[in-house]
Amino acid sequence: MEACSVVFDPHRPVSSADAVACRGVGKIWAAGTERAHEALAGIDLDVAAGEFVVLLGPSGCGKSTLLYLIAGLEAPTSGEICFFGDPVERPSPDRSLIFQETSLFPWLSVGQNVAFGLSIRGDPPEARRAAAREALARVGLAAAIDKRPDELSGGMRQRVAVARALAMRPKLLLMDEPFAALDVQTRAKMQDFLLDVSQASGASVLFVTHSIDEAVALADRVVVFTARPGRIKEIVPVPMPRPRDPFAPDCVKLRRLLTEALRSEVDRAFAEQEALAATG
């Protein structure tokens, strides 16, 4: 594999065939106040339908902020975000956001948790249970439909969270470090599971992680962010077939490339955090 950076053309027209198109996107939190800080600046990024894109960068560089903007939970301060050619102005069931914490309701059964969005939408009970069963079957947990979340392991609860998103039949999965709290073995299993689910569903995936190993295992492309304010430093395609042997020469080469790309940004982020702590 010859790993190389991709230069994005910000003047490329927005296409309705692209799941996501960001043009000049910036975000300032608490704008106009003394607490204002710039989280993102000048983000130009396209995500193709069915593509798996990983966002990689130091803590505080705005990766999660970009997910919230694409989800429609927050509005950008500048620029535009389009979803299959239409401007993103509000949340949509076509764009499902999955957090590191599963946020399952402990008083509801697994099936009721999975069908929660459908109940808010007003689907009848029979249709909700059928959709929940189908989504749970896709993540290998159909038999757990009547269990409570506290009866499941951490990895199983995260699979329920994915099933809840899939029940809405989204075209885009936005995943904010969903496996960060899992042990190494479970995390590897969840990565394999996610690749199978994303391929079967046809949904695009935008996945935030701090793990270079995870990025190498999952991505069609890796988007490397600078320290705050987050900008795209480079975009690295990963043309290797899956499943990927982490010890294969191409994977080792890619890990080294991404490590070098991140090194100065992590150092800059740490220096900024130390300066903030000293003046806080």
C-alpha positions in Angstrom: 0.0 0.0 0.0 1.2 3.5 -0.9 -0.3 5.6 1.8 -0.7 9.2 0.7 -2.7 12.3 1.6 -5.7 13.5 -0.4 -6.1 17.2 -1.2 -9.7 18.2 -0.9 -11.2 20.7 -3.5 -13.5 23.1 -1.5 -14.9 24.4 -4.8 -16.3 21.0 -5.8 -20.1 21.4 -6.1 -22.2 19.7 -3.4 -23.6 16.5 -4.8 -26.9 14.8 -3.8 -25.0 11.5 -4.1 -22.8 12.4 -1.2 -24.1 11.4 2.3 -22.3 14.4 3.8 -20.8 17.6 2.3 -19.1 20.2 4.6 -18.1 23.5 3.1 -16.1 26.0 5.2 -17.6 24.7 8.4 -16.6 26.5 11.6 -17.9 26.5 15.2 -17.3 29.0 18.0 -18.8 27.9 21.3 -20.3 30.7 23.5 -19.7 33.2 20.7 -19.9 36.8 21.7 -19.0 36.1 25.4 -15.8 36.1 27.4 -16.0 32.3 27.4 -15.9 32.1 23.6 -13.6 29.6 22.0 -13.2 28.4 18.5 -13.7 24.6 18.2 -13.6 24.2 14.4 -12.4 26.3 11.5 -12.7 25.8 7.7 -13.8 22.2 7.6 -14.2 21.0 4.0 -15.1 17.3 3.8 -17.3 14.9 1.8 -18.5 11.5 2.9 -19.7 9.2 0.1 -22.8 7.0 0.5 -21.7 3.7 2.2 -18.3 5.0 3.1 -16.6 4.5 6.5 -14.7 7.6 7.5 -12.7 7.9 10.7 -12.0 11.2 12.4 -8.7 11.1 14.3 -7.1 13.9 16.3 -5.9 15.1 19.7 -8.4 15.7 22.6 -10.3 18.9 22.2 -9.8 19.3 18.5 -13.5 19.4 17.6 -14.1 15.9 16.3 -17.2 15.4 18.4 -18.3 18.9 17.7 -18.4 18.1 14.0 -20.6 15.1 14.7 -23.1 17.2 16.6 -23.2 19.7 13.7 -23.8 17.0 11.1 -26.4 15.5 13.4 -28.2 18.8 13.5 -28.0 19.1 17.2 -26.0 22.4 16.9 -25.7 24.9 14.1 -22.3 25.9 12.6 -21.1 29.4 13.2 -19.9 29.5 9.6 -20.1 27.4 6.5 -22.7 24.9 5.4 -23.4 21.2 5.9 -25.5 19.2 3.4 -26.9 15.7 3.7 -27.6 14.1 0.4 -27.7 17.6 -1.1 -30.1 19.1 1.4 -28.9 21.6 4.1 -28.7 20.2 7.6 -31.0 22.4 9.7 -32.3 20.1 12.4 -32.0 16.5 13.7 -33.3 13.7 11.5 -33.8 10.0 12.0 -31.8 9.5 8.9 -28.7 10.6 10.9 -28.3 8.6 14.1 -25.7 9.6 16.7 -24.2 7.0 19.0 -22.2 8.1 22.0 -19.5 6.4 24.1 -22.1 6.0 26.9 -25.0 3.8 25.7 -27.7 6.0 27.5 -30.1 3.1 27.7 -33.1 3.5 29.9 -32.7 1.0 32.8 -36.4 0.8 33.5 -37.2 -0.3 29.9 -36.5 -3.7 28.3 -33.9 -4.1 25.6 -36.7 -4.2 23.0 -38.3 -1.1 24.4 -35.0 0.7 24.4 -34.4 -0.2 20.7 -37.9 0.9 19.7 -37.8 4.1 21.7 -37.4 6.4 18.7 -40.2 4.5 16.9 -42.5 5.1 19.8 -41.8 8.8 19.7 -42.5 8.8 16.0 -45.9 7.2 16.8 -45.4 3.8 15.2 -47.9 1.2 16.5 -46.7 -1.3 19.2 -46.7 -4.3 16.9 -44.6 -2.5 14.3 -42.2 -1.3 17.0 -41.6 -4.7 18.4 -41.1 -6.2 15.0 -38.6 -3.5 14.1 -36.8 -3.9 17.4 -36.6 -7.7 16.9 -35.2 -7.2 13.4 -32.6 -4.7 14.5 -31.5 -6.9 17.5 -31.2 -9.8 15.1 -28.8 -7.8 13.0 -26.6 -7.3 16.0 -26.9 -10.8 17.2 -29.1 -10.1 20.3 -32.6 -11.1 19.2 -32.9 -13.4 22.3 -32.3 -10.5 24.6 -35.3 -8.5 23.5 -37.1 -8.9 26.9 -34.0 -8.5 29.1 -33.1 -5.4 31.1 -29.9 -3.4 30.2 -28.3 -4.3 33.5 -28.5 -8.0 32.6 -26.1 -7.4 29.7 -22.3 -7.0 29.4 -20.8 -3.7 28.3 -20.2 -4.9 24.8 -23.8 -6.2 24.5 -25.2 -2.9 25.8 -23.2 -1.1 23.1 -24.7 -3.5 20.5 -28.2 -2.6 21.8 -27.3 1.1 21.2 -26.3 0.3 17.6 -29.6 -1.7 17.2 -31.5 1.4 18.5 -29.9 3.5 15.8 -30.5 0.8 13.1 -34.2 0.5 14.0 -34.7 4.0 12.6 -33.1 2.8 9.3 -30.6 5.7 9.1 -28.5 6.6 6.1 -25.7 7.8 8.3 -24.3 6.5 11.6 -22.4 9.1 13.6 -20.3 7.4 16.2 -18.5 9.3 19.0 -15.9 6.9 20.5 -18.5 4.2 21.0 -16.0 1.5 22.0 -13.6 3.6 24.2 -14.8 2.1 27.5 -14.5 -1.5 26.4 -11.7 -3.9 27.1 -9.3 -4.7 24.3 -10.8 -8.1 23.3 -14.4 -6.8 23.4 -13.3 -3.7 21.4 -11.8 -5.8 18.7 -14.9 -7.9 18.5 -17.1 -4.8 18.3 -15.0 -3.4 15.5 -15.6 -6.6 13.4 -19.3 -6.5 14.3 -19.6 -2.9 13.2 -17.9 -3.5 9.9 -20.4 -6.3 9.2 -23.4 -4.2 10.3 -22.3 -1.2 8.2 -21.8 -3.3 5.1 -25.2 -5.0 5.6 -27.1 -1.8 6.2 -25.4 0.3 3.5 -25.2 3.2 5.8 -22.3 5.7 5.8 -20.3 5.8 9.0 -18.5 8.8 10.5 -16.5 7.5 13.4 -14.6 9.5 16.1 -11.6 7.8 17.8 -8.3 8.6 19.5 -7.0 5.2 18.6 -4.7 4.9 15.6 -5.1 1.1 15.7 -8.9 1.5 15.6 -8.6 3.9 12.6 -6.4 1.5 10.7 -8.8 -1.4 11.4 -12.0 0.4 10.3 -11.5 3.2 7.9 -11.9 3.6 4.2 -10.3 7.1 4.8 -8.8 8.6 7.9 -9.3 12.4 8.5 -6.5 13.7 10.7 -7.4 16.9 12.6 -5.1 19.6 13.9 -5.2 20.8 17.5 -7.8 23.4 18.4 -9.3 25.1 16.5 -9.8 21.8 14.6 -8.8 21.9 10.9 -8.3 19.0 8.6 -4.5 18.4 8.4 -4.7 15.6 5.9 -7.0 12.9 4.6 -5.4 9.4 4.3 -7.1 6.8 2.1 -6.9 3.1 3.3 -7.3 0.9 0.2 -6.5 -2.3 2.0 -9.1 -5.1 2.0 -10.8 -6.2 5.2 -10.3 -8.0 7.5 -6.9 -6.4 8.1 -4.0 -8.0 9.8 -2.7 -5.4 12.2 0.9 -6.8 11.8 0.8 -6.7 8.0 3.5 -4.4 6.6 0.9 -2.1 5.1 -0.9 -1.7 8.4 2.4 -1.0 10.2 3.3 1.6 7.6 -0.1 3.3 8.0 0.2 3.4 11.8 3.6 5.0 11.5 2.3 7.6 9.0 -0.7 8.5 11.3 1.5 8.6 14.4 3.8 11.1 12.7 0.9 13.2 11.4 -0.5 13.4 15.0 2.6 13.9 17.0 3.0 17.6 16.6 -0.8 18.2 17.0 -0.9 16.2 20.3 2.1 18.2 21.6 0.4 21.5 20.7 -2.9 20.4 22.3 -1.0 19.5 25.5 0.8 22.8 25.6 -2.5 24.7 25.1 -4.1 22.7 27.9 -1.2 23.4 30.3 -1.4 27.1 29.4 -5.2 27.2 30.1 -4.7 25.4 33.5 -2.0 27.9 34.5 -4.3 30.9 33.8 -7.5 29.3 35.0 
